Amino acid sequence: MHVDYPFHFDGRGRTAETDTDDHIHDLIEQVLFTSPGERVNRPTFGSGLLQLMFEPNSDAIATTTQMTVQGALQQWLGDLIMVEAVNVHHVDSTLEVQIQYVVRRTQQRQVAQFERSV
């Protein structure tokens, strides 16, 4: 079992736990929405995805965003997952990200979807 993200307490007043698949989903979310420089002891951790949200929509920005996200996931979670596809859509003030990946331990294919508004 793993500590659930974001940190919270369960119904018994203990630290909430989660299974491995949900833990990997939580780790992906942390990589996506953490900006490099945000963590003191890991200054290069994150993807910089949130900074790219403020760039004008274009094919070049979409491709850059996909490559940036995929590179960050491979760097930080490459021992846990194999990223197959990254789809990023920017609609008004909402960023939608879909990651298709394979869990290396089980070889199980998963899809994680995230949405963030600014």
N, CA, C and O atoms as a GROMACS GRO file, in nm:
protein
  472
    1MET      N    1   0.083  -0.118   0.000
    1MET     CA    2   0.000   0.000   0.000
    1MET      C    3   0.088   0.125   0.000
    1MET      O    4   0.202   0.123   0.047
    2HIS      N    5   0.034   0.232  -0.053
    2HIS     CA    6   0.104   0.358  -0.065
    2HIS      C    7   0.020   0.471  -0.002
    2HIS      O    8  -0.101   0.459   0.009
    3VAL      N    9   0.086   0.578   0.037
    3VAL     CA   10   0.016   0.696   0.089
    3VAL      C   11  -0.058   0.761  -0.028
    3VAL      O   12   0.000   0.784  -0.134
    4ASP      N   13  -0.186   0.792  -0.008
    4ASP     CA   14  -0.267   0.852  -0.113
    4ASP      C   15  -0.230   0.998  -0.132
    4ASP      O   16  -0.187   1.066  -0.038
    5TYR      N   17  -0.248   1.047  -0.256
    5TYR     CA   18  -0.221   1.185  -0.290
    5TYR      C   19  -0.350   1.247  -0.339
    5TYR      O   20  -0.420   1.181  -0.415
    6PRO      N   21  -0.386   1.367  -0.302
    6PRO     CA   22  -0.317   1.447  -0.202
    6PRO      C   23  -0.335   1.388  -0.063
    6PRO      O   24  -0.432   1.317  -0.035
    7PHE      N   25  -0.239   1.417   0.023
    7PHE     CA   26  -0.239   1.362   0.158
    7PHE      C   27  -0.369   1.397   0.229
    7PHE      O   28  -0.414   1.512   0.228
    8HIS      N   29  -0.428   1.296   0.291
    8HIS     CA   30  -0.550   1.317   0.370
    8HIS      C   31  -0.566   1.200   0.466
    8HIS      O   32  -0.490   1.103   0.462
    9PHE      N   33  -0.665   1.210   0.551
    9PHE     CA   34  -0.693   1.104   0.647
    9PHE      C   35  -0.814   1.024   0.602
    9PHE      O   36  -0.905   1.078   0.540
   10ASP      N   37  -0.813   0.895   0.633
   10ASP     CA   38  -0.927   0.810   0.598
   10ASP      C   39  -1.035   0.820   0.706
   10ASP      O   40  -1.022   0.900   0.799
   11GLY      N   41  -1.140   0.742   0.694
   11GLY     CA   42  -1.251   0.746   0.787
   11GLY      C   43  -1.217   0.707   0.929
   11GLY      O   44  -1.290   0.738   1.023
   12ARG      N   45  -1.102   0.638   0.945
   12ARG     CA   46  -1.060   0.596   1.079
   12ARG      C   47  -0.966   0.698   1.143
   12ARG      O   48  -0.920   0.678   1.255
   13GLY      N   49  -0.936   0.806   1.071
   13GLY     CA   50  -0.846   0.908   1.123
   13GLY      C   51  -0.700   0.875   1.099
   13GLY      O   52  -0.612   0.937   1.158
   14ARG      N   53  -0.673   0.779   1.013
   14ARG     CA   54  -0.536   0.739   0.979
   14ARG      C   55  -0.497   0.796   0.843
   14ARG      O   56  -0.583   0.840   0.766
   15THR      N   57  -0.370   0.793   0.813
   15THR     CA   58  -0.323   0.836   0.683
   15THR      C   59  -0.387   0.748   0.576
   15THR      O   60  -0.379   0.626   0.583
   16ALA      N   61  -0.451   0.812   0.476
   16ALA     CA   62  -0.519   0.738   0.369
   16ALA      C   63  -0.416   0.666   0.283
   16ALA      O   64  -0.310   0.720   0.251
   17GLU      N   65  -0.450   0.542   0.246
   17GLU     CA   66  -0.363   0.461   0.162
   17GLU      C   67  -0.433   0.432   0.030
   17GLU      O   68  -0.554   0.448   0.018
   18THR      N   69  -0.354   0.390  -0.067
   18THR     CA   70  -0.408   0.358  -0.198
   18THR      C   71  -0.331   0.240  -0.257
   18THR      O   72  -0.224   0.204  -0.208
   19ASP      N   73  -0.387   0.179  -0.361
   19ASP     CA   74  -0.320   0.066  -0.425
   19ASP      C   75  -0.216   0.116  -0.526
   19ASP      O   76  -0.204   0.236  -0.550
   20THR      N   77  -0.143   0.024  -0.583
   20THR     CA   78  -0.032   0.059  -0.672
   20THR      C   79  -0.078   0.133  -0.797
   20THR      O   80  -0.015   0.230  -0.837
   21ASP      N   81  -0.188   0.090  -0.860
   21ASP     CA   82  -0.235   0.155  -0.982
   21ASP      C   83  -0.274   0.300  -0.956
   21ASP      O   84  -0.240   0.389  -1.035
   22ASP      N   85  -0.346   0.326  -0.847
   22ASP     CA   86  -0.383   0.463  -0.814
   22ASP      C   87  -0.260   0.545  -0.774
   22ASP      O   88  -0.253   0.664  -0.802
   23HIS      N   89  -0.165   0.481  -0.709
   23HIS     CA   90  -0.041   0.549  -0.671
   23HIS      C   91   0.034   0.597  -0.796
   23HIS      O   92   0.084   0.710  -0.798
   24ILE      N   93   0.041   0.514  -0.898
   24ILE     CA   94   0.108   0.554  -1.022
   24ILE      C   95   0.033   0.669  -1.088
   24ILE      O   96   0.095   0.763  -1.138
   25HIS      N   97  -0.099   0.664  -1.087
   25HIS     CA   98  -0.181   0.774  -1.138
   25HIS      C   99  -0.149   0.903  -1.064
   25HIS      O  100  -0.134   1.009  -1.125
   26ASP      N  101  -0.138   0.894  -0.930
   26ASP     CA  102  -0.104   1.010  -0.848
   26ASP      C  103   0.034   1.064  -0.882
   26ASP      O  104   0.055   1.185  -0.887
   27LEU      N  105   0.130   0.974  -0.905
   27LEU     CA  106   0.265   1.017  -0.940
   27LEU      C  107   0.267   1.091  -1.074
   27LEU      O  108   0.337   1.191  -1.090
   28ILE      N  109   0.190   1.040  -1.170
   28ILE     CA  110   0.182   1.107  -1.301
   28ILE      C  111   0.128   1.248  -1.283
   28ILE      O  112   0.181   1.343  -1.340
   29GLU      N  113   0.023   1.262  -1.203
   29GLU     CA  114  -0.035   1.394  -1.177
   29GLU      C  115   0.068   1.488  -1.115
   29GLU      O  116   0.074   1.606  -1.150
   30GLN      N  117   0.148   1.437  -1.023
   30GLN     CA  118   0.249   1.521  -0.959
   30GLN      C  119   0.354   1.568  -1.060
   30GLN      O  120   0.395   1.684  -1.057
   31VAL      N  121   0.398   1.479  -1.148
   31VAL     CA  122   0.496   1.518  -1.249
   31VAL      C  123   0.436   1.622  -1.344
   31VAL      O  124   0.503   1.721  -1.378
   32LEU      N  125   0.313   1.602  -1.386
   32LEU     CA  126   0.251   1.693  -1.482
   32LEU      C  127   0.233   1.834  -1.428
   32LEU      O  128   0.263   1.932  -1.497
   33PHE      N  129   0.186   1.845  -1.304
   33PHE     CA  130   0.145   1.975  -1.253
   33PHE      C  131   0.242   2.035  -1.152
   33PHE      O  132   0.206   2.128  -1.079
   34THR      N  133   0.362   1.983  -1.147
   34THR     CA  134   0.468   2.045  -1.067
   34THR      C  135   0.560   2.119  -1.163
   34THR      O  136   0.602   2.064  -1.265
   35SER      N  137   0.591   2.241  -1.131
   35SER     CA  138   0.682   2.320  -1.215
   35SER      C  139   0.826   2.300  -1.169
   35SER      O  140   0.852   2.295  -1.049
   36PRO      N  141   0.920   2.286  -1.264
   36PRO     CA  142   1.060   2.277  -1.223
   36PRO      C  143   1.096   2.397  -1.134
   36PRO      O  144   1.060   2.511  -1.164
   37GLY      N  145   1.168   2.369  -1.026
   37GLY     CA  146   1.206   2.472  -0.931
   37GLY      C  147   1.110   2.481  -0.813
   37GLY      O  148   1.140   2.549  -0.715
   38GLU      N  149   0.997   2.413  -0.822
   38GLU     CA  150   0.897   2.420  -0.716
   38GLU      C  151   0.936   2.337  -0.594
   38GLU      O  152   0.898   2.372  -0.482
   39ARG      N  153   1.009   2.229  -0.614
   39ARG     CA  154   1.050   2.143  -0.503
   39ARG      C  155   1.195   2.174  -0.466
   39ARG      O  156   1.283   2.172  -0.552
   40VAL      N  157   1.216   2.203  -0.340
   40VAL     CA  158   1.348   2.246  -0.294
   40VAL      C  159   1.454   2.139  -0.316
   40VAL      O  160   1.560   2.169  -0.370
   41ASN      N  161   1.428   2.017  -0.277
   41ASN     CA  162   1.528   1.911  -0.285
   41ASN      C  163   1.534   1.842  -0.420
   41ASN      O  164   1.623   1.760  -0.444
   42ARG      N  165   1.442   1.874  -0.509
   42ARG     CA  166   1.442   1.821  -0.646
   42ARG      C  167   1.409   1.935  -0.742
   42ARG      O  168   1.298   1.940  -0.795
   43PRO      N  169   1.502   2.026  -0.764
   43PRO     CA  170   1.472   2.146  -0.843
   43PRO      C  171   1.438   2.118  -0.989
   43PRO      O  172   1.376   2.203  -1.053
   44THR      N  173   1.475   2.003  -1.043
   44THR     CA  174   1.443   1.975  -1.183
   44THR      C  175   1.317   1.890  -1.198
   44THR      O  176   1.277   1.858  -1.310
   45PHE      N  177   1.254   1.853  -1.086
   45PHE     CA  178   1.134   1.769  -1.090
   45PHE      C  179   1.018   1.846  -1.152
   45PHE      O  180   1.000   1.965  -1.124
   46GLY      N  181   0.940   1.781  -1.234
   46GLY     CA  182   0.821   1.840  -1.294
   46GLY      C  183   0.829   1.845  -1.444
   46GLY      O  184   0.926   1.800  -1.504
   47SER      N  185   0.725   1.901  -1.504
   47SER     CA  186   0.718   1.903  -1.650
   47SER      C  187   0.715   2.043  -1.711
   47SER      O  188   0.744   2.059  -1.829
   48GLY      N  189   0.681   2.144  -1.634
   48GLY     CA  190   0.667   2.278  -1.690
   48GLY      C  191   0.541   2.295  -1.772
   48GLY      O  192   0.526   2.393  -1.845
   49LEU      N  193   0.449   2.200  -1.759
   49LEU     CA  194   0.325   2.203  -1.836
   49LEU      C  195   0.242   2.328  -1.809
   49LEU      O  196   0.186   2.386  -1.902
   50LEU      N  197   0.235   2.370  -1.686
   50LEU     CA  198   0.151   2.485  -1.652
   50LEU      C  199   0.201   2.614  -1.717
   50LEU      O  200   0.120   2.701  -1.749
   51GLN      N  201   0.332   2.629  -1.737
   51GLN     CA  202   0.385   2.748  -1.803
   51GLN      C  203   0.346   2.751  -1.951
   51GLN      O  204   0.326   2.858  -2.009
   52LEU      N  205   0.334   2.634  -2.011
   52LEU     CA  206   0.299   2.627  -2.154
   52LEU      C  207   0.152   2.661  -2.179
   52LEU      O  208   0.114   2.690  -2.292
   53MET      N  209   0.070   2.659  -2.074
   53MET     CA  210  -0.072   2.691  -2.089
   53MET      C  211  -0.093   2.834  -2.137
   53MET      O  212  -0.194   2.862  -2.201
   54PHE      N  213  -0.001   2.922  -2.107
   54PHE     CA  214  -0.020   3.063  -2.137
   54PHE      C  215   0.036   3.102  -2.273
   54PHE      O  216   0.029   3.219  -2.312
   55GLU      N  217   0.089   3.006  -2.346
   55GLU     CA  218   0.135   3.030  -2.481
   55GLU      C  219   0.015   3.027  -2.575
   55GLU      O  220  -0.083   2.958  -2.547
   56PRO      N  221   0.021   3.100  -2.687
   56PRO     CA  222  -0.091   3.096  -2.782
   56PRO      C  223  -0.105   2.956  -2.843
   56PRO      O  224  -0.006   2.887  -2.866
   57ASN      N  225  -0.230   2.914  -2.867
   57ASN     CA  226  -0.254   2.783  -2.926
   57ASN      C  227  -0.196   2.776  -3.067
   57ASN      O  228  -0.219   2.864  -3.150
   58SER      N  229  -0.120   2.671  -3.091
   58SER     CA  230  -0.066   2.646  -3.225
   58SER      C  231  -0.021   2.501  -3.230
   58SER      O  232  -0.008   2.435  -3.126
   59ASP      N  233   0.003   2.452  -3.350
   59ASP     CA  234   0.052   2.315  -3.365
   59ASP      C  235   0.190   2.300  -3.301
   59ASP      O  236   0.220   2.196  -3.243
   60ALA      N  237   0.272   2.403  -3.312
   60ALA     CA  238   0.407   2.397  -3.254
   60ALA      C  239   0.401   2.386  -3.102
   60ALA      O  240   0.476   2.309  -3.043
   61ILE      N  241   0.312   2.463  -3.038
   61ILE     CA  242   0.299   2.457  -2.892
   61ILE      C  243   0.243   2.321  -2.850
   61ILE      O  244   0.287   2.265  -2.750
   62ALA      N  245   0.147   2.268  -2.926
   62ALA     CA  246   0.090   2.137  -2.894
   62ALA      C  247   0.198   2.030  -2.901
   62ALA      O  248   0.206   1.945  -2.812
   63THR      N  249   0.279   2.033  -3.004
   63THR     CA  250   0.387   1.935  -3.018
   63THR      C  251   0.491   1.952  -2.908
   63THR      O  252   0.537   1.853  -2.851
   64THR      N  253   0.528   2.076  -2.878
   64THR     CA  254   0.624   2.103  -2.770
   64THR      C  255   0.571   2.052  -2.637
   64THR      O  256   0.645   1.992  -2.559
   65THR      N  257   0.444   2.076  -2.612
   65THR     CA  258   0.383   2.032  -2.487
   65THR      C  259   0.386   1.880  -2.476
   65THR      O  260   0.421   1.826  -2.372
   66GLN      N  261   0.348   1.813  -2.584
   66GLN     CA  262   0.349   1.667  -2.582
   66GLN      C  263   0.489   1.612  -2.556
   66GLN      O  264   0.505   1.520  -2.477
   67MET      N  265   0.589   1.667  -2.622
   67MET     CA  266   0.726   1.620  -2.606
   67MET      C  267   0.778   1.650  -2.466
   67MET      O  268   0.848   1.568  -2.407
   68THR      N  269   0.745   1.768  -2.413
   68THR     CA  270   0.789   1.805  -2.279
   68THR      C  271   0.729   1.712  -2.174
   68THR      O  272   0.800   1.665  -2.084
   69VAL      N  273   0.599   1.686  -2.186
   69VAL     CA  274   0.531   1.597  -2.091
   69VAL      C  275   0.587   1.456  -2.101
   69VAL      O  276   0.617   1.394  -1.999
   70GLN      N  277   0.601   1.405  -2.222
   70GLN     CA  278   0.651   1.268  -2.238
   70GLN      C  279   0.793   1.256  -2.185
   70GLN      O  280   0.826   1.156  -2.120
   71GLY      N  281   0.878   1.354  -2.210
   71GLY     CA  282   1.014   1.351  -2.158
   71GLY      C  283   1.020   1.354  -2.007
   71GLY      O  284   1.099   1.281  -1.946
   72ALA      N  285   0.935   1.437  -1.945
   72ALA     CA  286   0.932   1.444  -1.798
   72ALA      C  287   0.884   1.312  -1.738
   72ALA      O  288   0.939   1.265  -1.638
   73LEU      N  289   0.782   1.253  -1.799
   73LEU     CA  290   0.732   1.125  -1.747
   73LEU      C  291   0.836   1.015  -1.761
   73LEU      O  292   0.851   0.932  -1.672
   74GLN      N  293   0.906   1.014  -1.873
   74GLN     CA  294   1.011   0.913  -1.892
   74GLN      C  295   1.125   0.935  -1.793
   74GLN      O  296   1.180   0.838  -1.740
   75GLN      N  297   1.161   1.060  -1.769
   75GLN     CA  298   1.270   1.089  -1.677
   75GLN      C  299   1.235   1.049  -1.534
   75GLN      O  300   1.315   0.983  -1.467
   76TRP      N  301   1.117   1.087  -1.487
   76TRP     CA  302   1.084   1.070  -1.346
   76TRP      C  303   1.012   0.940  -1.315
   76TRP      O  304   1.019   0.892  -1.202
   77LEU      N  305   0.942   0.882  -1.412
   77LEU     CA  306   0.865   0.760  -1.383
   77LEU      C  307   0.899   0.646  -1.479
   77LEU      O  308   0.827   0.546  -1.485
   78GLY      N  309   1.008   0.660  -1.552
   78GLY     CA  310   1.046   0.560  -1.651
   78GLY      C  311   1.068   0.421  -1.595
   78GLY      O  312   1.054   0.323  -1.668
   79ASP      N  313   1.102   0.411  -1.468
   79ASP     CA  314   1.120   0.278  -1.408
   79ASP      C  315   0.987   0.214  -1.371
   79ASP      O  316   0.982   0.093  -1.346
   80LEU      N  317   0.878   0.292  -1.366
   80LEU     CA  318   0.746   0.240  -1.331
   80LEU      C  319   0.654   0.222  -1.451
   80LEU      O  320   0.574   0.128  -1.456
   81ILE      N  321   0.664   0.314  -1.548
   81ILE     CA  322   0.573   0.310  -1.662
   81ILE      C  323   0.647   0.328  -1.794
   81ILE      O  324   0.758   0.383  -1.798
   82MET      N  325   0.583   0.281  -1.901
   82MET     CA  326   0.630   0.307  -2.037
   82MET      C  327   0.521   0.391  -2.104
   82MET      O  328   0.410   0.342  -2.125
   83VAL      N  329   0.552   0.515  -2.137
   83VAL     CA  330   0.454   0.606  -2.196
   83VAL      C  331   0.435   0.570  -2.343
   83VAL      O  332   0.531   0.563  -2.420
   84GLU      N  333   0.310   0.548  -2.382
   84GLU     CA  334   0.278   0.515  -2.521
   84GLU      C  335   0.226   0.636  -2.599
   84GLU      O  336   0.258   0.653  -2.716
   85ALA      N  337   0.148   0.720  -2.531
   85ALA     CA  338   0.092   0.836  -2.601
   85ALA      C  339   0.060   0.945  -2.500
   85ALA      O  340   0.022   0.919  -2.386
   86VAL      N  341   0.076   1.069  -2.546
   86VAL     CA  342   0.040   1.186  -2.467
   86VAL      C  343  -0.046   1.275  -2.556
   86VAL      O  344  -0.006   1.312  -2.666
   87ASN      N  345  -0.164   1.310  -2.507
   87ASN     CA  346  -0.252   1.402  -2.579
   87ASN      C  347  -0.284   1.519  -2.488
   87ASN      O  348  -0.333   1.500  -2.376
   88VAL      N  349  -0.257   1.639  -2.536
   88VAL     CA  350  -0.280   1.760  -2.458
   88VAL      C  351  -0.373   1.850  -2.538
   88VAL      O  352  -0.348   1.879  -2.655
   89HIS      N  353  -0.480   1.895  -2.473
   89HIS     CA  354  -0.576   1.986  -2.536
   89HIS      C  355  -0.593   2.107  -2.446
   89HIS      O  356  -0.612   2.093  -2.325
   90HIS      N  357  -0.588   2.224  -2.506
   90HIS     CA  358  -0.605   2.349  -2.433
   90HIS      C  359  -0.733   2.414  -2.483
   90HIS      O  360  -0.740   2.458  -2.598
   91VAL      N  361  -0.834   2.419  -2.396
   91VAL     CA  362  -0.963   2.477  -2.433
   91VAL      C  363  -0.994   2.590  -2.336
   91VAL      O  364  -1.015   2.567  -2.217
   92ASP      N  365  -0.996   2.713  -2.388
   92ASP     CA  366  -1.017   2.832  -2.305
   92ASP      C  367  -0.917   2.832  -2.189
   92ASP      O  368  -0.796   2.836  -2.212
   93SER      N  369  -0.965   2.826  -2.066
   93SER     CA  370  -0.875   2.829  -1.952
   93SER      C  371  -0.856   2.691  -1.890
   93SER      O  372  -0.811   2.679  -1.775
   94THR      N  373  -0.890   2.586  -1.965
   94THR     CA  374  -0.879   2.450  -1.914
   94THR      C  375  -0.778   2.371  -1.997
   94THR      O  376  -0.778   2.375  -2.120
   95LEU      N  377  -0.694   2.299  -1.926
   95LEU     CA  378  -0.595   2.212  -1.989
   95LEU      C  379  -0.637   2.068  -1.965
   95LEU      O  380  -0.656   2.027  -1.851
   96GLU      N  381  -0.651   1.991  -2.073
   96GLU     CA  382  -0.687   1.851  -2.063
   96GLU      C  383  -0.568   1.768  -2.112
   96GLU      O  384  -0.514   1.792  -2.220
   97VAL      N  385  -0.528   1.671  -2.030
   97VAL     CA  386  -0.414   1.586  -2.062
   97VAL      C  387  -0.456   1.441  -2.051
   97VAL      O  388  -0.516   1.401  -1.951
   98GLN      N  389  -0.425   1.363  -2.153
   98GLN     CA  390  -0.452   1.220  -2.151
   98GLN      C  391  -0.320   1.147  -2.175
   98GLN      O  392  -0.250   1.173  -2.274
   99ILE      N  393  -0.287   1.055  -2.085
   99ILE     CA  394  -0.164   0.978  -2.094
   99ILE      C  395  -0.201   0.831  -2.109
   99ILE      O  396  -0.276   0.777  -2.027
  100GLN      N  397  -0.150   0.767  -2.213
  100GLN     CA  398  -0.166   0.622  -2.228
  100GLN      C  399  -0.032   0.560  -2.196
  100GLN      O  400   0.070   0.599  -2.252
  101TYR      N  401  -0.031   0.463  -2.104
  101TYR     CA  402   0.094   0.405  -2.058
  101TYR      C  403   0.077   0.258  -2.021
  101TYR      O  404  -0.035   0.208  -2.006
  102VAL      N  405   0.190   0.189  -2.007
  102VAL     CA  406   0.191   0.050  -1.963
  102VAL      C  407   0.267   0.046  -1.832
  102VAL      O  408   0.378   0.099  -1.821
  103VAL      N  409   0.206  -0.018  -1.732
  103VAL     CA  410   0.273  -0.038  -1.603
  103VAL      C  411   0.377  -0.148  -1.622
  103VAL      O  412   0.343  -0.261  -1.656
  104ARG      N  413   0.503  -0.116  -1.601
  104ARG     CA  414   0.610  -0.211  -1.627
  104ARG      C  415   0.600  -0.338  -1.542
  104ARG      O  416   0.628  -0.448  -1.591
  105ARG      N  417   0.559  -0.325  -1.418
  105ARG     CA  418   0.554  -0.441  -1.328
  105ARG      C  419   0.452  -0.545  -1.374
  105ARG      O  420   0.477  -0.665  -1.364
  106THR      N  421   0.336  -0.499  -1.423
  106THR     CA  422   0.227  -0.590  -1.460
  106THR      C  423   0.204  -0.601  -1.610
  106THR      O  424   0.129  -0.688  -1.655
  107GLN      N  425   0.267  -0.512  -1.688
  107GLN     CA  426   0.245  -0.504  -1.832
  107GLN      C  427   0.099  -0.471  -1.866
  107GLN      O  428   0.051  -0.507  -1.973
  108GLN      N  429   0.031  -0.405  -1.775
  108GLN     CA  430  -0.108  -0.367  -1.794
  108GLN      C  431  -0.116  -0.227  -1.853
  108GLN      O  432  -0.052  -0.134  -1.805
  109ARG      N  433  -0.196  -0.213  -1.958
  109ARG     CA  434  -0.213  -0.083  -2.025
  109ARG      C  435  -0.316  -0.001  -1.947
  109ARG      O  436  -0.420  -0.052  -1.907
  110GLN      N  437  -0.284   0.128  -1.925
  110GLN     CA  438  -0.370   0.219  -1.850
  110GLN      C  439  -0.384   0.351  -1.927
  110GLN      O  440  -0.300   0.385  -2.011
  111VAL      N  441  -0.491   0.422  -1.898
  111VAL     CA  442  -0.511   0.557  -1.951
  111VAL      C  443  -0.545   0.647  -1.833
  111VAL      O  444  -0.635   0.618  -1.755
  112ALA      N  445  -0.471   0.757  -1.822
  112ALA     CA  446  -0.496   0.853  -1.715
  112ALA      C  447  -0.536   0.985  -1.779
  112ALA      O  448  -0.473   1.031  -1.874
  113GLN      N  449  -0.642   1.046  -1.725
  113GLN     CA  450  -0.688   1.174  -1.775
  113GLN      C  451  -0.686   1.276  -1.663
  113GLN      O  452  -0.724   1.248  -1.550
  114PHE      N  453  -0.641   1.396  -1.697
  114PHE     CA  454  -0.631   1.504  -1.600
  114PHE      C  455  -0.687   1.631  -1.662
  114PHE      O  456  -0.679   1.652  -1.783
  115GLU      N  457  -0.743   1.714  -1.578
  115GLU     CA  458  -0.796   1.842  -1.622
  115GLU      C  459  -0.757   1.947  -1.520
  115GLU      O  460  -0.771   1.926  -1.399
  116ARG      N  461  -0.708   2.060  -1.567
  116ARG     CA  462  -0.667   2.167  -1.477
  116ARG      C  463  -0.713   2.299  -1.535
  116ARG      O  464  -0.691   2.326  -1.653
  117SER      N  465  -0.778   2.380  -1.454
  117SER     CA  466  -0.820   2.514  -1.495
  117SER      C  467  -0.731   2.618  -1.429
  117SER      O  468  -0.683   2.600  -1.317
  118VAL      N  469  -0.710   2.726  -1.500
  118VAL     CA  470  -0.632   2.837  -1.445
  118VAL      C  471  -0.716   2.962  -1.445
  118VAL      O  472  -0.669   3.067  -1.402
   0.00000   0.00000   0.00000
